[in-house]
Amino acid sequence: MLDLTALTTDFQNEFKLCQNCKGVKLTTLTPQLKKLDPHAKIHELPCVSYCGPGRDYPFVILNNKPITGKNEADLIEKIAEVLGNRENLVK
């Protein structure tokens, strides 16, 4: 039998972070993402196959779309714009 509850639940954002990329600092980025969207799923993966940009810039895969920034603050600002909640920016 088809489970219809899965079809009626609210959409949940999904962040994918790379544990190996030098541009990504999980210790500082993860808490900021949780503040932007406390209900999002955050996956810290060994590799997300975004090695080129991830070597030099911080990035997040948000709902299967990569977002990069010049630095972590720039990245968080871009994510906040996409999510539509700039008022929750981490200061």
ABEGO torsion letter per residue (X at the ends): XBBAAAAABBBBBBBBBBAABAABBAAAAAAAAAAABAABBBBBBABAGAAAAAAABBBBBBGGBBBBBABAAAAAAAAAAAAGBAAABBX
